[in-house]
Amino acid sequence: MPRPTSPEIRVKKWDAGDWTDASDSVVTEEPLQLMLDGEPLSVVMRTPGNDIELALGLLYAEGVARSLDAIKQIRISAEAGETAAGVDVDPSIVDSNTIDVHLTAAPRRRPERSMISSSACGVCGAVLIEDLRRDLAVLEGGPAVDTRLLPSLVDRLRSGQGVFERTGGLHASGLFTPSGELICVREDVGRHNALDKVVGWLLLQHGLPARDTVLVVSGRAGYEIVQKSITAGIPVLAAVGAPSSLAVALSREFHQTLVGFLRDNRFNVYAAPERLMP
């Protein structure tokens, strides 16, 4: 059985001067050892679940594997209870926090930086920012999106966050059609992990690059979110929180529509506003 993502624990609760005993749901956070061809590549702090998508999305963003044809086999623990259509999945690894991706040939690019990351930052250990930009391409075209539709996407994203409703402790990334239909939503303690899971799902669905989509993220739009979404070909990114200066600069350079502070029927547009219809 897969491990629960929101186990119940006993807590002491203080409320207006009174102590009570209560149960509370907390988010599971565990390290995932990512192996490449049997060799350690990265340790990622994440919420267990959709680990295959997470690994594939991370390798896609890193430029290591950009198609399913590059994947020979994925070894994972049977405890994870995961399968993936079109990929040979071997559930023989003993450690439930290890995944080993084997390629059909030498990787198209070996990561030239430490890939040790935490749940807070998807580019920790980067030697050069330019190393993360080398595979990015300017996003031409893309959908026209009704500006009045954007605020409603936050509620639609929240409706797909089952674990967040129980814990209040997870980030989410949701992929939508230009008309607002939810295509895929993934949750994780790390905002960039949630996006990697979405991109991994797209890779398994042969849906990359995702040129006709809108991405909504529950937290802020940092550099790592913008970099990963541009790599996936996503032309419109909307964040509930604030963008960083580097995220804005990258969005403008690669012509990605970047929306921030998407809440309460208002938002700011930081880059490429022409995709938003009045």
C-alpha positions as CSV (number, residue, x, y, z in Angstrom):
1,M,0.0,0.0,0.0
2,P,1.3,3.5,-0.8
3,R,2.2,5.6,2.2
4,P,-0.3,8.2,3.4
5,T,0.5,11.8,2.3
6,S,-1.2,13.3,5.4
7,P,-0.9,11.0,8.4
8,E,-2.8,11.9,11.6
9,I,-0.8,12.8,14.8
10,R,-1.9,13.8,18.3
11,V,-1.3,17.4,19.2
12,K,-2.0,19.9,22.0
13,K,-4.2,22.7,20.8
14,W,-4.4,26.1,22.4
15,D,-7.6,28.1,21.7
16,A,-8.6,31.3,23.5
17,G,-7.0,30.3,26.7
18,D,-8.0,26.6,26.7
19,W,-5.8,23.5,26.1
20,T,-7.4,20.5,24.4
21,D,-6.1,17.2,23.0
22,A,-6.7,16.9,19.3
23,S,-5.7,15.1,16.1
24,D,-4.1,16.9,13.2
25,S,-3.1,16.0,9.7
26,V,0.4,16.8,8.7
27,V,2.1,16.6,5.4
28,T,4.6,13.8,4.8
29,E,8.0,14.9,3.8
30,E,10.7,12.4,3.0
31,P,14.0,12.3,1.0
32,L,13.9,10.7,-2.4
33,Q,17.3,9.3,-3.7
34,L,17.3,9.8,-7.4
35,M,19.6,7.4,-9.3
36,L,20.7,7.6,-12.9
37,D,21.9,4.4,-14.4
38,G,22.6,3.0,-11.0
39,E,24.6,6.0,-9.8
40,P,23.4,8.6,-7.3
41,L,22.3,11.8,-8.9
42,S,20.2,13.8,-6.5
43,V,18.4,13.8,-3.2
44,V,15.0,15.6,-3.3
45,M,12.9,16.4,-0.3
46,R,9.3,15.6,-1.4
47,T,5.9,14.3,-0.5
48,P,5.8,10.6,-1.5
49,G,3.5,9.9,-4.5
50,N,3.9,10.3,-8.2
51,D,7.6,9.7,-7.8
52,I,8.0,8.5,-11.4
53,E,6.5,11.7,-12.6
54,L,8.8,13.7,-10.3
55,A,11.9,11.9,-11.5
56,L,10.9,12.3,-15.2
57,G,10.0,15.9,-14.8
58,L,13.3,16.7,-13.1
59,L,15.3,14.9,-15.7
60,Y,13.4,16.7,-18.4
61,A,14.0,20.1,-16.8
62,E,17.7,19.2,-16.5
63,G,18.0,18.3,-20.1
64,V,19.0,14.7,-19.3
65,A,16.0,13.0,-21.0
66,R,13.6,14.8,-23.3
67,S,11.5,11.9,-24.5
68,L,10.2,8.5,-23.3
69,D,12.4,7.0,-26.0
70,A,15.4,7.9,-23.8
71,I,14.0,5.9,-20.9
72,K,15.0,2.2,-20.8
73,Q,13.7,1.3,-17.4
74,I,12.6,2.8,-14.1
75,R,13.4,0.8,-10.9
76,I,11.3,1.7,-7.9
77,S,10.0,0.1,-4.7
78,A,6.9,-2.0,-4.9
79,E,5.7,-0.1,-1.8
80,A,5.3,3.0,-4.0
81,G,2.6,1.2,-6.0
82,E,3.4,3.1,-9.1
83,T,3.3,2.2,-12.8
84,A,3.7,4.3,-15.9
85,A,2.2,3.6,-19.3
86,G,4.8,3.2,-22.0
87,V,7.7,2.7,-19.6
88,D,9.2,-0.5,-18.2
89,V,8.8,-0.2,-14.4
90,D,10.7,-2.7,-12.3
91,P,9.3,-2.7,-8.7
92,S,12.3,-4.4,-7.2
93,I,14.1,-1.7,-5.2
94,V,13.9,-2.4,-1.4
95,D,14.1,1.2,-0.3
96,S,10.8,3.0,-0.7
97,N,12.7,6.4,-1.0
98,T,14.8,5.4,-3.9
99,I,14.1,5.6,-7.7
100,D,16.6,4.5,-10.4
101,V,16.1,5.7,-14.0
102,H,18.0,3.8,-16.6
103,L,18.5,5.4,-20.0
104,T,18.7,3.8,-23.4
105,A,21.9,5.6,-24.2
106,A,24.3,8.1,-22.7
107,P,22.3,11.2,-21.4
108,R,22.0,14.1,-23.9
109,R,23.5,16.2,-21.2
110,R,25.1,15.4,-17.9
111,P,24.1,17.8,-15.2
112,E,27.1,20.1,-14.5
113,R,25.9,21.1,-11.0
114,S,25.0,19.7,-7.7
115,M,21.4,18.5,-7.9
116,I,21.0,18.3,-4.2
117,S,17.8,20.2,-3.5
118,S,15.3,20.9,-0.8
119,S,11.6,21.3,-0.7
120,A,12.1,25.1,-0.8
121,C,14.4,25.5,-3.8
122,G,14.6,23.8,-7.1
123,V,17.9,25.2,-8.1
124,C,19.9,24.8,-5.0
125,G,23.6,24.1,-5.7
126,A,23.6,25.8,-9.1
127,V,27.0,26.6,-10.2
128,L,25.9,29.0,-13.0
129,I,22.4,30.3,-13.7
130,E,23.4,30.1,-17.4
131,D,23.7,26.4,-17.0
132,L,19.9,26.3,-16.4
133,R,19.1,28.6,-19.4
134,R,21.0,26.9,-22.1
135,D,18.1,24.7,-23.3
136,L,15.4,27.4,-23.2
137,A,13.7,28.7,-26.3
138,V,11.6,31.7,-26.9
139,L,7.9,30.8,-26.6
140,E,6.3,31.9,-29.8
141,G,2.5,32.0,-30.2
142,G,0.5,30.4,-27.5
143,P,-3.2,30.7,-26.5
144,A,-5.3,33.8,-26.1
145,V,-6.7,33.7,-22.6
146,D,-9.7,35.7,-21.3
147,T,-8.5,37.9,-18.4
148,R,-11.8,37.3,-16.6
149,L,-11.1,33.6,-16.5
150,L,-7.8,33.8,-14.7
151,P,-9.0,34.5,-11.1
152,S,-11.4,31.5,-11.3
153,L,-8.5,29.1,-11.9
154,V,-7.3,29.5,-8.4
155,D,-10.5,28.0,-7.0
156,R,-10.4,25.3,-9.6
157,L,-6.8,24.5,-8.6
158,R,-7.8,24.5,-4.9
159,S,-10.7,22.1,-5.7
160,G,-8.1,19.6,-6.9
161,Q,-5.9,19.8,-3.8
162,G,-7.3,17.0,-1.6
163,V,-4.3,16.9,0.7
164,F,-4.1,20.6,1.1
165,E,-7.7,20.7,2.4
166,R,-6.7,18.3,5.1
167,T,-3.3,19.8,6.1
168,G,-3.0,23.3,4.7
169,G,0.7,22.4,4.1
170,L,1.1,21.6,0.4
171,H,1.9,23.5,-2.8
172,A,0.1,22.7,-6.0
173,S,0.7,23.1,-9.7
174,G,-2.3,22.9,-12.0
175,L,-2.3,22.7,-15.8
176,F,-5.4,24.1,-17.6
177,T,-6.7,24.5,-21.1
178,P,-7.1,28.1,-22.4
179,S,-10.8,27.8,-21.6
180,G,-10.1,26.9,-18.0
181,E,-10.5,23.1,-18.0
182,L,-8.2,21.4,-15.4
183,I,-5.9,19.0,-17.2
184,C,-3.7,17.8,-14.4
185,V,-3.0,18.9,-10.8
186,R,-0.2,17.7,-8.5
187,E,0.6,18.5,-4.9
188,D,3.9,18.4,-3.0
189,V,5.6,20.0,0.0
190,G,7.9,21.6,-2.6
191,R,6.4,24.0,-5.2
192,H,9.0,23.0,-7.8
193,N,8.3,19.3,-7.1
194,A,4.6,19.8,-7.8
195,L,5.6,21.3,-11.2
196,D,8.1,18.5,-11.9
197,K,5.3,16.0,-11.3
198,V,3.0,17.8,-13.8
199,V,5.8,17.9,-16.4
200,G,6.6,14.2,-15.8
201,W,2.9,13.5,-16.3
202,L,3.0,15.5,-19.6
203,L,6.0,13.5,-20.7
204,L,4.2,10.2,-20.1
205,Q,1.2,11.6,-22.0
206,H,3.5,12.6,-24.9
207,G,2.2,16.2,-24.2
208,L,5.5,18.1,-24.4
209,P,6.0,20.9,-25.3
210,A,2.8,22.1,-23.7
211,R,2.3,25.0,-26.1
212,D,-1.5,25.5,-25.6
213,T,-1.8,25.4,-21.8
214,V,-2.0,27.7,-18.8
215,L,-0.1,26.8,-15.6
216,V,-1.3,28.0,-12.2
217,V,0.9,27.6,-9.1
218,S,-0.2,28.0,-5.5
219,G,2.9,29.8,-4.2
220,R,5.2,32.4,-5.5
221,A,6.8,32.4,-9.0
222,G,10.5,32.1,-8.4
223,Y,13.2,31.6,-11.0
224,E,13.0,27.8,-10.7
225,I,9.2,27.7,-11.5
226,V,9.7,30.0,-14.5
227,Q,12.7,28.0,-15.8
228,K,11.0,24.7,-15.5
229,S,7.7,25.9,-17.1
230,I,9.5,27.6,-20.1
231,T,11.5,24.4,-20.6
232,A,8.2,22.5,-20.8
233,G,7.0,25.0,-23.4
234,I,4.2,26.5,-21.2
235,P,3.4,30.0,-22.5
236,V,1.2,31.3,-19.7
237,L,2.2,31.1,-16.0
238,A,0.0,32.5,-13.2
239,A,1.1,32.4,-9.5
240,V,-1.0,33.2,-6.4
241,G,2.1,34.8,-4.9
242,A,4.8,37.2,-6.0
243,P,7.4,36.7,-8.7
244,S,11.1,37.4,-8.1
245,S,13.1,39.9,-10.2
246,L,15.0,37.1,-11.8
247,A,11.7,35.3,-12.7
248,V,10.4,38.4,-14.3
249,A,13.6,38.9,-16.3
250,L,13.6,35.3,-17.5
251,S,9.9,35.5,-18.5
252,R,10.5,38.7,-20.5
253,E,13.6,37.3,-22.2
254,F,11.8,34.1,-23.3
255,H,8.3,35.7,-23.9
256,Q,6.4,33.8,-21.3
257,T,3.2,35.5,-20.0
258,L,3.8,35.9,-16.3
259,V,1.0,36.7,-13.9
260,G,1.5,37.3,-10.1
261,F,-0.7,38.0,-7.1
262,L,-3.6,36.1,-8.7
263,R,-6.3,36.4,-6.0
264,D,-9.6,38.1,-5.2
265,N,-10.4,38.9,-8.8
266,R,-7.2,40.8,-9.4
267,F,-3.6,40.2,-10.6
268,N,-0.5,41.8,-12.0
269,V,1.0,41.0,-15.4
270,Y,4.8,41.1,-15.4
271,A,5.6,39.8,-18.9
272,A,4.0,39.3,-22.3
273,P,0.6,40.7,-21.6
274,E,-0.5,40.4,-25.2
275,R,-1.7,36.8,-24.7
276,L,-4.4,38.1,-22.3
277,M,-7.6,39.3,-23.9
278,P,-9.3,42.4,-22.5
